[in-house]
């Protein structure tokens, strides 16, 4: 079922002009990467969204933040209920929607309701709420009485606090106007935890960091580390030929959609390029003193590949 959902999402995105890569058969924090212009989506698919592990949710959020991408989870159910159409749920600060809600969003049908701690919550257009109330000459106390609420609650709503769906419907009926805001699940979410590491625990990655590049580590991604200098840099570590070839293929798929460069760090592997991905050795790194040296080397290896192609 999960594979069918991934295939369906890929077909929908391709039909909307997105360039798509899939990572379904690896232990990645996302199954689909898709780009259309400046929009980059990282999508994880689950049947039961309660099976999301904390470390995968954290890395999905962390990678979305690093790449200025939208991270979203598409699911079918929780342990207790099916996911409803038009409602945005959440796991580990990542928006979760049903497949139908995701399809609707791509058709510009925006959801309006969040599910939070067992309640359906909505964001109100608080300025419109206050203006509509004042326009008909109604005080906060009078409006509160009409909807069986309190003046304090009306004050909170007019100050930008969310309300339950039930209260919002009462307010809209009483004021005869639409007040509920749409939810943009493509909105990029930032978070406060640090992205880049101060200690890497790997000699080769540490040498790259000392060239002046910030490094973010990932355990559930098509690459082992991420950095940026002019453009994204996707880094993996490998020593054996089969391992390096597999990692090079995954990095190549990420490069295609995420629009960056990839490289694999290896102590002694002799080839310059594997599956179009440059291999950087310990000897290579020992000749460098600044990050520009690394990117010049990557360009040289790319030229060699093109020449030998």
N, C-alpha and C positions, 0 to 999 in steps of 0.2 A: 504493500500500500504506500509506504514512504517513497519508494522508487517511482511509483506512478505519480505521486504528488510533485516530486522534483521534476519529472518529465513534463508535467502539465505546466508548472511555473516557468520552466525554460521555454516552452512553446509560446506561452503568453508574452513573455518578455521579448522573445525574438520577433514576434508579430508586432510589438510596439517599438521596434527599432533598437533594442538593446543588444549589445555584444555580450555573449554569455559564456562562462566557463563553469564546469561542474567539478566538485571534489567529493562526491558522494561516498566513494569506497575507501576513504581514509579517515583517520580519527581527527577530523578538523572541526574547529568551532563554527565553521560555516560550510554549507553544501553547494551554494551557488554564489558566484560573483558576477555582477552584471553592470554594464556601463552604458549610459546614453548621454553623450555630451558631458556636462559637469556632474551628472548624477551617478554615483557609484553605490550599488546595493550589495550588502553582504547578508545572505539569507540562510537561515538554518531551519530545517524541516523536522518536526517531530510529530508522531501520532499522539502521544500523551505528553503534554508539556511539563508535567510534574517529574518527568524523567530527566530533565535538563540538569546536568551537574554544575555545581557552583563555579568550578574552574573554567568550564567551557563558556558559561554565561559571561564571566568576567573577561575572558580573552576576546569574545565576540565584541563586547562593549569597548574594550581597550583597543582592538584593531580598528574598529569603526572610528574611534576618536583619533587614532594616529593617521589614518588615511582620509580624514574628513568625509567619511562614508556613512550611509544610513545602514544601521544594523537592525534587522527585523527577524522575528521568529514566526513561522507559519505552522500552526498546529491544528489538531482535530478536537482534542478533549483534554480534560483534567481527569484525575481519579474519580471525581464526583459528578461531572457534567460535561456535555458537549459545548464547544465554543460557539457562541451565537454570532450570526451575521451582524455587522454594523457596530460591534463592540471591540474596543481595544483593551486587551489584558496586558499583563506585564510579568516578566520574570527577570530578576537580577538587573533591573533598570533598563531592560530591552523590551520594546513593544512586541506584543504577541497578538496575532490575528488569525482568523480562519482563512482557508483558501478563498472562499467566496468574498470575504471582506477585502482580501488582497486584490483579487480580480476587480472588484468594484472600485477600489482606489485607483487602479490603473486606468479605469474608465471615468475618472474624475468624480466618482461618487464617494464623498468623504464621510468617514465615520464621525459620530458626535459623542459617543458614550464610552467612558472608561469603567472597567470593573475593578473596584478597589475594596479589599477586605469585605467581600460579600455584598457590596453595594454598587449600584450603577450611578456613577458620578459624571457630571458634565461641567464644562467651563462656560460661564455666562458672559455675554457682552455687557459688562457691568455699566459702561457709560450709557449704552442704549437703554438699559434697565432703569437707571436713574432719570434719564431724559423722558422716557415714556411715562413713568410715574408722575413726574412733575407736570408733564404736558396736560394730563387730565386732572391736575389739581389734587392729587392724592398724597397724603403724608405717609411716611414709613409705618406709622402706627396703624393707619387705616388699611394699607396694603397687607400688613401682617395679619390683621384681623380677618381680611377677606380670604386668605389662604391658610388660615389656622396655624400661623407661625408667630414669631415674636419680632418686635422692632429691631432687637439686637441682630437677629438673623438677617433681616432685610439690609441693615447697615453693612454686615459682612459681605453679603452678595454684591452690594453696590461698591464695595472696596476691592472687589476682584477675587473673593473667595469662591471656590466651587460649591455647587449644590447637588443634592440628589436629583435623579431624573424626575422623580415624582414631584418635587418642589418646582423644578424648572417648568414642567408641563402646566402646573397651576398658575405660575407667574405669567407664562405666555397666554394662557386662556384669559386671565384677568386683565392683562394689558393689551391683548389682541395684537401681539407682535412676536416675531421669532427672535429668541434671545440666545439660543444655544450655539456656541462656536464649533466649527469643524475642527477635527484633529488631523494634523499633517503628520502621518507616520514616516514621511521622508525627511522630516526635520532632523538635522544633525544634532545629536545629544553629546554634550560635553560632561566630563566627570572629573572629580578632584584628585583621584588617586594618581600617583606618579606613573608615567608611561615608560620613561627611560631608566636604565639601571646604572647604579654606581659601581657595582661589582658583578662580573659576568661569569666567573667560574670556568672560563675557557681561555686558553692562552692565545689562540688565534683571534677570537673575538675581542679579547682585551687589547691586542695589538691594533686592531681596527679602531677601537674606541680611542686609543691614545693618538691616533692620527687626527683626532678632533671631531669624530662622528659620535653623536648620541645613539645608543643602541637600545632597542626594546626587544625583549625575549618573548618567544611564544613556544608552548609545548603542544598546542592543538591547532596547528596552522600548516599550510603547504610549505612554509619556510620556517626556519628556526629563529630568525631575528629580522628586525626591520630598522632601517635608518633612512636619512634623507639628506641629500646634498644636491640642490638644484632640482632633483626629481627623486621619487621613492627608490629605495635600494632594498631588495629582498635577498637575504643571506641564509644559506644553509651550510651545515658542516657534514663532511663525509670523508671516508678513507678508501673503502672498497669500491671497485668499479661498478658492481650491480647497484649498490646503495647510491652512489653518485648519479648514476643514470636515472634511477627512479626519482631522486630529489630534483634533478635537472628538469625532468618532464613536468613535475608539479610546479616548479618555479616558472617555467615557460608558460604554463596555463595562467598563472597569476599575473605575469608580466603583460600578457595579451590584453587583459581587461583592466588591470590596475594602473597601466601606463607607467611603468618604471623599468629599472634595470635589475637583473639578478646576478648573483655570483655564488659559487660554492667554495668554501675554504677547506683546504686539505693540506696535510703536512707534506706529503711526498708524492702525491699523484702526479704523473708526468704530463698528462695531456693539458693543452691550453683551453680547450672547449669541449664540452660534452652536451649533446642535444641543444646546441646553440647557446649554452650558458657557460660563461668563462669560469675557469678553475683558477683560484689564487692560492699559491703555496706559501709555506713558511719562508722560503727563500725570497719569493716575491715581496712579501711584507717587510722582510729585513732590510730591503733597499729603500724603503719609503720613510719620509719624515713629516708628511702633511697629507691631508685628505685628497687634495688635487692630484697627488701622485697616484693614488689608487684609481681614480676615475680615468686618468690618462692611460693607465695600464689596461683597464677594462676596454677602452676604445681600441688600443693596439691589438688586444686579443680578438675583438670583434672584427677588425680589419683582416686579420689572419684567417679568420673563419670564412669571411666573404671571399677572400682570395682563393681559398682552397675548395670552396663550394663548387 
